[in-house]
Amino acid sequence: MSKPKSRRLQKKLYMGEFTEYGFQLSCDLGLESEQDFSKLLDQFISLIESRDLVMAGGGDKTQFEAFIWSAHRYGSATEEDIKVISDWFKALPSVAQLQVSELVDANYGVSF
């Protein structure tokens, strides 16, 4: 059995009470052009920034994938963030097969 990690070490390793959570999102898109995708991406970035979130990912006019988490150190995305972002994508007529994960550990629970 391993020795429990000190609070200081847990903080450095983003473990325990310092775990940061985020979620994955993917969908198929039916956009006409890359310019339409660029507009969609700009609108999406405005949405996540308004919720103090950041993302890594990308795509093109046919598909989009991203991992979304808090812009604040030791912060986390919330269930409300998942709902707001899911609802935003569901309202778009060009989006099909939206998949959104549950909250996962942003440092140790993400596999691509």
Backbone as ProteinMPNN parsed JSONL, in Angstrom:
{"seq_chain_A": "MSKPKSRRLQKKLYMGEFTEYGFQLSCDLGLESEQDFSKLLDQFISLIESRDLVMAGGGDKTQFEAFIWSAHRYGSATEEDIKVISDWFKALPSVAQLQVSELVDANYGVSF", "coords_chain_A": {"N_chain_A": [[0.826, -1.187, 0.0], [0.459, 2.231, -0.761], [1.811, 5.19, 0.718], [-0.24, 7.767, 2.072], [-0.66, 10.814, 0.258], [0.669, 14.047, 0.971], [-1.14, 17.093, 1.675], [-0.032, 19.27, 0.364], [1.418, 18.011, -1.717], [-0.695, 16.766, -3.023], [-1.967, 19.025, -4.024], [-0.053, 20.001, -5.84], [-0.103, 17.916, -7.65], [-2.654, 17.963, -8.593], [-4.693, 16.443, -7.298], [-7.092, 14.686, -5.179], [-8.818, 16.986, -3.186], [-8.099, 18.94, -4.958], [-8.556, 18.198, -7.525], [-9.288, 18.723, -10.925], [-12.089, 19.046, -13.023], [-13.498, 18.221, -16.19], [-15.127, 17.946, -19.419], [-15.835, 15.894, -22.318], [-16.775, 16.514, -25.699], [-18.424, 15.741, -28.697], [-19.52, 15.893, -32.098], [-21.36, 15.462, -35.164], [-21.346, 17.514, -38.011], [-23.277, 19.405, -40.321], [-22.439, 21.446, -42.169], [-22.177, 23.977, -44.73], [-19.785, 25.203, -45.594], [-16.299, 25.916, -44.869], [-16.164, 28.449, -43.856], [-18.632, 28.724, -42.604], [-18.189, 26.912, -40.547], [-16.148, 28.253, -39.192], [-17.546, 30.505, -38.247], [-19.374, 29.228, -36.535], [-17.578, 28.148, -34.687], [-16.473, 30.5, -33.608], [-18.76, 31.547, -32.31], [-19.192, 29.501, -30.463], [-16.837, 29.629, -28.931], [-17.208, 32.147, -27.778], [-19.396, 31.525, -26.142], [-18.291, 29.582, -24.329], [-16.26, 31.078, -23.145], [-17.779, 33.012, -21.837], [-18.679, 31.562, -19.736], [-16.471, 31.167, -18.214], [-14.76, 29.115, -19.122], [-12.464, 26.958, -20.895], [-11.185, 25.412, -23.92], [-9.913, 22.547, -25.705], [-9.412, 21.357, -28.869], [-11.082, 20.742, -31.992], [-12.036, 20.768, -35.464], [-13.872, 20.386, -38.503], [-16.028, 21.306, -41.266], [-17.611, 19.063, -41.179], [-17.377, 17.636, -38.783], [-16.838, 17.905, -35.174], [-14.834, 18.078, -32.27], [-14.085, 18.337, -28.8], [-12.452, 19.081, -25.666], [-13.486, 20.339, -22.637], [-12.907, 22.573, -19.968], [-12.428, 24.274, -16.797], [-11.364, 27.697, -16.787], [-9.964, 28.554, -14.667], [-7.385, 28.007, -12.288], [-7.391, 25.074, -10.432], [-10.103, 24.985, -10.687], [-13.279, 23.754, -11.89], [-15.3, 22.413, -14.536], [-18.899, 22.32, -14.566], [-21.954, 20.448, -13.886], [-24.01, 22.05, -14.741], [-22.7, 23.567, -16.695], [-22.295, 21.57, -18.608], [-24.976, 21.048, -19.305], [-25.845, 23.572, -20.354], [-24.099, 23.917, -22.554], [-24.625, 21.582, -24.03], [-27.362, 21.983, -24.627], [-27.1, 24.267, -26.208], [-25.739, 23.278, -28.475], [-27.649, 21.362, -29.319], [-29.686, 22.985, -30.191], [-28.854, 23.886, -32.621], [-29.431, 23.594, -36.066], [-27.664, 22.314, -37.785], [-26.297, 20.346, -36.432], [-25.628, 16.976, -35.646], [-25.869, 13.805, -34.023], [-24.817, 14.366, -31.349], [-22.542, 13.946, -28.743], [-21.846, 13.916, -25.366], [-19.717, 13.729, -22.658], [-19.708, 12.586, -19.214], [-18.572, 14.421, -16.312], [-15.067, 14.318, -16.035], [-11.817, 13.574, -14.674], [-9.673, 16.099, -15.404], [-6.916, 16.004, -15.62], [-6.005, 13.39, -15.264], [-7.924, 11.64, -16.206], [-8.566, 11.672, -18.912], [-8.724, 10.291, -22.09], [-7.585, 10.057, -25.331]], "CA_chain_A": [[0.0, 0.0, 0.0], [1.252, 3.454, -0.812], [1.617, 6.175, 1.778], [-1.097, 8.88, 1.629], [0.074, 12.006, -0.171], [0.407, 15.243, 1.769], [-2.025, 18.071, 1.027], [0.823, 20.061, -0.529], [1.7, 17.194, -2.891], [-1.971, 16.618, -3.729], [-2.208, 20.267, -4.752], [0.873, 20.034, -6.976], [-0.471, 16.857, -8.596], [-4.083, 18.123, -8.928], [-5.374, 15.257, -6.797], [-7.927, 14.895, -4.007], [-9.679, 18.169, -3.245], [-7.603, 19.835, -6.007], [-8.849, 17.606, -8.831], [-10.015, 19.578, -11.869], [-12.963, 18.233, -13.857], [-13.943, 18.745, -17.469], [-15.922, 16.962, -20.172], [-15.592, 15.783, -23.748], [-17.931, 16.76, -26.546], [-18.193, 15.498, -30.123], [-20.741, 15.891, -32.894], [-21.263, 15.556, -36.615], [-21.868, 18.787, -38.484], [-23.705, 19.458, -41.711], [-22.255, 22.827, -42.607], [-21.921, 24.143, -46.155], [-18.425, 25.64, -45.913], [-15.38, 26.139, -43.752], [-16.515, 29.754, -43.273], [-19.718, 28.445, -41.662], [-17.568, 26.294, -39.375], [-15.434, 29.315, -38.489], [-18.56, 31.29, -37.528], [-19.866, 28.382, -35.443], [-16.51, 28.068, -33.697], [-16.409, 31.808, -32.93], [-19.907, 31.625, -31.406], [-18.959, 28.537, -29.385], [-15.791, 30.186, -28.071], [-17.843, 33.207, -26.986], [-20.207, 30.866, -25.116], [-17.493, 28.987, -23.251], [-15.567, 32.15, -22.424], [-18.749, 33.672, -20.956], [-18.849, 30.678, -18.581], [-15.124, 30.994, -17.654], [-14.259, 27.814, -19.531], [-11.548, 26.901, -22.035], [-11.321, 24.145, -24.613], [-8.907, 22.067, -26.647], [-10.086, 20.525, -29.85], [-11.285, 21.352, -33.291], [-12.756, 19.976, -36.438], [-14.105, 21.01, -39.8], [-17.452, 21.492, -41.544], [-18.336, 17.798, -41.032], [-17.332, 17.108, -37.411], [-16.204, 18.748, -34.165], [-14.528, 17.422, -30.999], [-13.417, 19.244, -27.862], [-12.453, 18.84, -24.231], [-13.806, 21.633, -22.037], [-12.651, 22.615, -18.533], [-12.427, 25.617, -16.22], [-10.244, 28.587, -17.092], [-9.329, 28.902, -13.389], [-6.581, 26.972, -11.656], [-8.126, 24.294, -9.437], [-11.525, 25.103, -10.951], [-13.834, 22.648, -12.66], [-16.569, 22.562, -15.239], [-19.991, 21.831, -13.722], [-23.082, 19.81, -14.574], [-24.739, 23.139, -15.4], [-21.96, 23.865, -17.92], [-22.617, 20.503, -19.559], [-26.346, 21.254, -19.779], [-25.908, 24.783, -21.183], [-23.397, 23.686, -23.815], [-25.396, 20.572, -24.764], [-28.565, 22.635, -25.145], [-26.692, 25.175, -27.278], [-25.486, 22.469, -29.669], [-28.9, 20.732, -29.748], [-30.515, 24.002, -30.845], [-28.318, 24.179, -33.95], [-29.968, 22.646, -37.045], [-26.588, 21.633, -38.506], [-25.629, 19.393, -35.539], [-26.196, 15.626, -35.548], [-25.152, 12.836, -33.186], [-24.072, 15.029, -30.277], [-22.153, 13.1, -27.619], [-21.217, 14.689, -24.303], [-19.359, 12.833, -21.563], [-19.864, 13.039, -17.836], [-17.36, 15.083, -15.833], [-13.933, 13.432, -15.814], [-10.612, 14.228, -14.183], [-9.053, 16.764, -16.561], [-5.493, 15.729, -15.68], [-5.688, 11.967, -15.243], [-9.015, 10.799, -16.677], [-8.877, 11.916, -20.309], [-7.993, 9.457, -23.054], [-7.938, 10.425, -26.707]], "C_chain_A": [[0.867, 1.246, 0.0], [0.859, 4.401, 0.315], [0.701, 7.287, 1.264], [-0.255, 10.115, 1.288], [-0.316, 13.202, 0.697], [-0.497, 16.188, 0.979], [-1.238, 18.902, 0.017], [1.114, 19.3, -1.818], [0.424, 16.966, -3.701], [-2.271, 17.853, -4.571], [-1.321, 20.337, -5.99], [0.467, 19.037, -8.057], [-1.94, 16.924, -9.034], [-4.874, 16.873, -8.537], [-6.238, 15.63, -5.599], [-8.823, 16.095, -4.174], [-9.27, 19.14, -4.348], [-7.827, 19.284, -7.423], [-9.663, 18.579, -9.669], [-10.831, 18.669, -12.792], [-13.356, 18.975, -15.13], [-14.756, 17.674, -18.179], [-15.582, 17.018, -21.653], [-16.896, 15.971, -24.495], [-17.54, 16.409, -27.978], [-19.537, 15.49, -30.834], [-20.404, 15.89, -34.378], [-21.925, 16.861, -37.021], [-22.267, 18.669, -39.955], [-23.619, 20.882, -42.23], [-21.861, 22.878, -44.085], [-20.455, 24.453, -46.467], [-17.584, 25.765, -44.649], [-15.649, 27.489, -43.09], [-17.662, 29.597, -42.286], [-19.166, 27.821, -40.389], [-16.839, 27.345, -38.541], [-16.396, 30.187, -37.681], [-19.097, 30.517, -36.325], [-18.834, 28.322, -34.324], [-16.375, 29.378, -32.926], [-17.548, 31.959, -31.922], [-19.719, 30.696, -30.213], [-17.903, 29.059, -28.411], [-16.357, 31.313, -27.206], [-18.677, 32.613, -25.853], [-19.337, 30.331, -23.992], [-16.711, 30.039, -22.471], [-16.508, 32.877, -21.467], [-19.002, 32.849, -19.687], [-17.508, 30.399, -17.884], [-14.582, 29.585, -17.892], [-13.264, 27.993, -20.667], [-11.729, 25.547, -22.704], [-10.08, 23.825, -25.418], [-9.656, 21.17, -27.609], [-10.202, 21.233, -31.171], [-12.059, 20.436, -34.205], [-12.828, 20.685, -37.761], [-15.609, 21.075, -40.037], [-18.267, 20.213, -41.375], [-18.341, 17.239, -39.614], [-16.577, 18.057, -36.499], [-16.006, 17.932, -32.903], [-13.798, 18.404, -30.1], [-13.428, 18.662, -26.461], [-12.572, 20.203, -23.587], [-13.576, 21.552, -20.526], [-12.591, 24.064, -18.074], [-11.189, 26.401, -16.625], [-9.457, 28.934, -15.83], [-8.542, 27.722, -12.835], [-7.366, 26.371, -10.499], [-9.641, 24.479, -9.568], [-11.988, 23.923, -11.793], [-15.055, 23.094, -13.436], [-17.642, 21.945, -14.342], [-21.035, 21.105, -14.569], [-23.905, 20.868, -15.312], [-24.045, 23.542, -16.697], [-22.275, 22.828, -18.998], [-23.999, 20.737, -20.153], [-26.436, 22.449, -20.726], [-25.262, 24.536, -22.546], [-24.114, 22.64, -24.656], [-26.637, 21.189, -25.391], [-28.236, 23.576, -26.303], [-26.457, 24.404, -28.574], [-26.768, 21.834, -30.201], [-29.804, 21.708, -30.496], [-30.04, 24.332, -32.258], [-28.833, 23.149, -34.962], [-28.887, 21.84, -37.774], [-25.884, 20.553, -37.68], [-26.382, 18.066, -35.495], [-25.297, 14.781, -34.649], [-24.237, 13.501, -32.156], [-23.799, 14.024, -29.165], [-21.397, 13.959, -26.619], [-20.948, 13.735, -23.145], [-19.807, 13.408, -20.221], [-18.584, 13.792, -17.463], [-16.279, 14.033, -15.56], [-12.758, 14.255, -15.307], [-9.839, 14.79, -15.37], [-7.554, 16.447, -16.688], [-5.171, 14.255, -15.809], [-6.758, 11.085, -15.863], [-9.36, 10.952, -18.133], [-8.052, 10.984, -21.178], [-8.5, 9.799, -24.45], [-7.619, 9.294, -27.648]], "O_chain_A": [[1.889, 1.303, 0.684], [-0.276, 4.401, 0.79], [0.852, 7.712, 0.119], [0.736, 10.41, 1.957], [-1.47, 13.349, 1.1], [-0.598, 16.085, -0.243], [-1.739, 19.199, -1.067], [1.062, 19.882, -2.901], [0.462, 16.971, -4.932], [-2.767, 17.744, -5.692], [-1.79, 20.694, -7.071], [0.672, 19.287, -9.244], [-2.415, 16.05, -9.759], [-5.624, 16.321, -9.341], [-6.14, 16.737, -5.068], [-9.516, 16.223, -5.184], [-10.016, 20.072, -4.649], [-7.336, 19.851, -8.399], [-10.615, 19.188, -9.179], [-10.333, 17.654, -13.28], [-13.523, 20.195, -15.134], [-15.04, 16.62, -17.609], [-15.112, 18.031, -22.171], [-17.973, 15.638, -24.0], [-16.442, 16.745, -28.421], [-20.56, 15.128, -30.253], [-19.305, 16.268, -34.785], [-22.937, 17.264, -36.446], [-21.658, 17.923, -40.722], [-24.615, 21.452, -42.676], [-21.281, 21.93, -44.615], [-19.937, 24.014, -47.494], [-18.091, 25.725, -43.528], [-15.391, 27.658, -41.898], [-17.678, 30.255, -41.246], [-19.606, 28.147, -39.286], [-16.913, 27.32, -37.312], [-16.087, 30.565, -36.551], [-19.256, 31.071, -35.237], [-19.18, 28.432, -33.148], [-16.183, 29.359, -31.71], [-17.335, 32.442, -30.81], [-20.047, 31.058, -29.083], [-18.065, 28.938, -27.197], [-16.018, 31.419, -26.028], [-18.669, 33.13, -24.736], [-19.612, 30.593, -22.822], [-16.524, 29.901, -21.262], [-16.082, 33.312, -20.397], [-19.483, 33.379, -18.685], [-17.422, 29.494, -17.054], [-14.025, 28.952, -16.994], [-13.223, 29.038, -21.316], [-12.345, 24.643, -22.139], [-9.298, 24.709, -25.767], [-10.446, 20.321, -27.195], [-9.5, 22.209, -31.433], [-12.658, 19.453, -33.77], [-11.957, 21.485, -38.104], [-16.387, 20.913, -39.096], [-19.496, 20.265, -41.422], [-19.219, 16.446, -39.271], [-15.792, 18.892, -36.95], [-16.892, 17.179, -32.5], [-12.99, 19.205, -30.569], [-14.292, 17.859, -26.111], [-11.842, 21.128, -23.945], [-13.993, 20.591, -19.879], [-12.694, 24.98, -18.89], [-10.106, 25.839, -16.784], [-8.393, 29.546, -15.918], [-8.987, 26.577, -12.908], [-7.938, 27.095, -9.685], [-10.381, 24.154, -8.639], [-11.171, 23.184, -12.342], [-15.754, 24.03, -13.045], [-17.333, 21.142, -13.462], [-21.001, 21.145, -15.799], [-24.435, 20.601, -16.391], [-24.712, 23.828, -17.692], [-22.495, 23.174, -20.159], [-24.179, 20.636, -21.367], [-27.043, 22.345, -21.791], [-25.824, 24.908, -23.576], [-24.205, 22.791, -25.874], [-26.93, 20.943, -26.561], [-28.999, 23.674, -27.264], [-26.912, 24.817, -29.641], [-26.958, 21.771, -31.416], [-30.599, 21.297, -31.342], [-30.756, 24.992, -33.011], [-28.684, 21.947, -34.738], [-29.184, 20.78, -38.325], [-24.963, 19.908, -38.181], [-27.601, 18.031, -35.33], [-24.097, 15.035, -34.543], [-23.038, 13.228, -32.105], [-24.709, 13.336, -28.7], [-20.435, 14.641, -26.97], [-21.846, 13.017, -22.704], [-20.227, 14.562, -20.124], [-17.62, 13.79, -18.228], [-16.537, 13.002, -14.941], [-12.709, 15.472, -15.486], [-9.402, 14.04, -16.242], [-6.986, 16.611, -17.768], [-4.156, 13.9, -16.408], [-6.532, 9.887, -16.034], [-10.372, 10.405, -18.571], [-6.834, 10.894, -21.028], [-9.706, 9.823, -24.7], [-7.845, 9.412, -28.852]]}, "name": "protein", "num_of_chains": 1, "seq": "MSKPKSRRLQKKLYMGEFTEYGFQLSCDLGLESEQDFSKLLDQFISLIESRDLVMAGGGDKTQFEAFIWSAHRYGSATEEDIKVISDWFKALPSVAQLQVSELVDANYGVSF"}
